[in-house]
Amino acid sequence: MMSDHRTAVRQHASADVAPELFDQSTEDDA
């Protein structure tokens, strides 16, 4: 489930923000 959410967030952020920044946010949220 986490993998799915991470992929979706990364794809959505890829265009909006850097995936690296989101990666950190996802880890913090998880």
Helices and strands as residue ranges (DSSP letters): H 2-16, H 19-29
